[in-house]
Amino acid sequence: MNNPDHLATRSTGNGFRDAPAAARHFHLVGGGIASLAAAAFLIRDADVPGCDITIFEALDKPGGSLDGAGSPDEGYMVRGGRMLESKYLCTYDLFDSIPTLDGRSSVTKEIFDWNQTIRTSSKARLVRNGRRETAPPYELAERHVLTLGRLSIEPEALLGDSRISEHFEPDFFETNFWFMWCTTFAFQPWHSAVEFRRYLLRFAHMTSGFNQLHGIMRTVYNQHDSMVRPLRKWLDEHGVRFRANTRVVDLRYDESGELNRIAGIVCEHENRRVEIPVDEEDKVIVTLGSMTAGSSLGGTNRPAGFDHGDSSGAWALWKNIASGRAEFGHPSVFADHVDESRWLSFTATLHDPTLFRLIRDLTGNVPGEGGLITFPQSNWLASIVLPHQPHFIGQPKDVEVLWGYGLFVDRPGNFVGKPMADCTGREIMTELLGHLHVHEDAPRILDDAICIPCLMPFITSQFLRRKPGDRPQVVPEGWANLAFVGQFCELPNDVVFTVEYSVRTAQTAVYTLLDLDRSAPAVYKGQHDLRVVYGALSALRNPLRNQ
């Protein structure tokens, strides 16, 4: 007897079931937010059946850098959290179509409703000597403001691959403006002046309230629970197929036609190598690189260590396919300078309310309201966030979670005397308590805390100095069925290290590959609004520091 299901599919002979023989199939490499978004746009805007979409992911779950896991007994862990703001038009366009896990509203509506309830308004953006500084002045000199203005109007081509530090005198990097800017966005003085310029323009509308984090938006829970899980559920319901623990290592090409095309995808799955054929009408969307590749976790009594490997294979794949193909970019620019791109985050799980109470009393903010708290006197340039609780779905009421990070992981701490990268979770908490001037309650807090450090070698690799062509176009010239998405392909005007950039690349890839009569929402350009420019300039100049 014929089996209709069997006849409707084609087999590659390697254990993978592929799409219906008469259908186009869409192969998405990488299971981060860019691939998940691309799958959603294919279904929503191109009427592609979900069963014709396969997502290949080297790890055992989707979400990429938007992760979140753990338990109250073993400790919760998030490698980081991406801040949102109202002008992330692609992100909100996508999630307006995605129901929350409980089905009560869309994810976008939930985010906006939540941020109407709890507005970010920091009363302690900086903490020095154990005291909060409310709305700290930027401390900029006139020459600093003039340089910021010059960078804002100077074309990117003139900046080349220069560093931020090449445009400012050393005292700029001791101003409150820099302390707040670099810790909000994770910039270092040696990072790309072009990326710094893009951020100045992209967030010009937030400059006037930047010292209190006005305009910053958050999700109800961590972003894995609030964004990735609802999106994954929606994709599952539409039949999208996920191939977990499947590492893509190379692509095969057909360069015999007028346009080049991808003809095969080489994977490693269950300790064997297989090749997935890509038919004439199929499309391939590849997430390039990974800012959380090689992440290593420590524990309360164990440092994170330094992992030179990359279990996801994201960098190795990009290097393989870019060899001899300039249109695929130059991955070594971003992957081979980990001393300039690494830092360490930590997540603390607390069963005792003492620390949260002390920080609330110090800052004047309830959890979820204050945002990032930075310690400018910290040798690590450490910052922490007390998110609204619970931060994880299912988190018990008597458990609290905070997150923090340090930009200078090789410098000895002020209180523990060791580089942050060599510290256990307990030692990191000891350093934090020192900056908070917590003494009497410190032993009880330390004995209660579960603190998991996470060292990330590539976390700001997207900020490294680059030249035109180092990041490939979303749809590379000369290719018929290939697109790139994620943080390491090129989109004009928008800024990397954001959910918005990943979603925008996904939307652009889908619309361009399928030649749809649609386009992603335009990047908001507040620098063209005189009111925004005046507000930003007034904030930067008021009050000016003495020369």
Phi, psi and omega in degrees: 000135177288141176258109182304321180296321181292319181292333184279354182238160174247146180250141178271354182078012182232018177095354179261135171268129182257188187285167172307141188301328185270359187257154167287142176244146182244119181255117182248119183264118183103139183250024178280186185298330180295314179292318179299318179294318179300318178298318180295319179292325176299317181288312188287317190254346180240005178055034177278127176297140182300329181292348178266010181239127175238132177249122179262126182225130182289331181270184186265003177206157181278172176121335179057235183285346176271072184254172177180125185203175174120187181210163179296333182276322181266345182101140176272159180209130166230134179290330178182173177226135180268124175287149178246164171208170194292342184266014175278075192291323179291318180298314182287331174297314179298306189282354170292340180263356185251119178290150171296166182301326180272356176075010185283333182199183170280160177299319179300313179298320179299317181297313182292319177298318181296319183281349167284329180283314180237099179270134178290124178206090187287133172256004183207055180299325175238143176232119177237138178054034178074011181239143181279151174240111181273128181048058183299141178294153184288335178064029180275142171273163181303321181293329176293315180297319179296321178292319176300319177295319179297316179298326182292330183255348182283132179300148181302325183301328181283338179280335178057223179254033182289157176272158174302318184296341179285351184250353183229152171285158186304329184292341176301324185278008173245006180277157175299324179304312181294317179302318181285320182293310187291328180278333174292318186250351178074036175277150171240155181303332182273003180282173187296128175293330178296315179294321177300316178300315180300320179293320178304317182283316186297326183247024178303325183290348181256359187298320186295331179249017187296327182285358172233011177060030176297137179095347176288135181241152181229162172270165183298311177247187172302159191288340174292314180289322187273335185239309185292313183297315176298320180294317178298318179299317180296319179293320176300316181296335178266005171088011178296139183258130179253131175250088180285162179054035179236110185261119177277125186248342181194168175237149175253147189239151167239109183247027184270344184263185178297322174244139175291156178213156174280129182250346181196155179239121182265123185236157167245123184216125180052050175062024174221152182261132179226158176240126178266119179290144177245114184285172186305319185265359181287159178235148181234128179237120188246127170279122182269138173063182177197124180281345178249013174299146177072012179298137177234137182258141171254207179207183181302325182242023183213127176291163183288328185078178183233112182262114179278353182273183180208092184295337180285336182072011185297317181288321179297319178299313181298318179296321179298311186283337182275348181297115180080005180232092184299332182291350178264007176085187184230088186296333182297333177302327185257332189265341191253025182222055187295337177294342180255000185232359186262147164205180189232135173247167178212147177237126181250131176251124188238128176261356179244134185281000189301311185295315178300320180296317180296320180289323175300316180295321181291315188271334185078009179245142171279157179304135182096345184261328190270331182075210188288133175245120184247144178251093184299335180278354180289128175299333178275353192048062185275149176220154177225161174226132170257096180287165173300143180253141001285148179268344178235142174298130181088000179293129181297154183294333182266016179240136178236148184232131172235159181230149177205173176201165176227140183274332184249086190278350182261357180269145177293141179293160179289332186244330181260344175070017180234151173301144182303321182297339182261004187268145169285169176299322179295319180292324176295319177294324177298317178297317179299314180297327176297316180290334177276355183060040175263118184239300186299320183269000186300313181302317180295318180296315182294321180292335182271332193282140166252116184236122183249110175279152179222114178265127185237105186294330188248016195297329175243030179297333179290346178269355184293155183302138183214165176240162174306134181098343178292327172256127181285162173293157179302314172246104185294143181297136177092004182240135188270329191226027185232138173219154176246146177223169177106197189280350190243022168246167193259125169230130180291147171079320185279169188243139178285178182064032177223150171301322183302319182296316179298315181293321180296320178296322179296314180296316179297317181299313182296312183294324182283314181301321184265004178053044179280149178276059181215164175212154176295150176305140182297146175297132177295131182238082181295339181293349177267359179258116184300328179293321178294315180299315180297316180296318180294314181296319179297319180293319181292328185266356188240111352269151175284142176284150175298142181295000000 
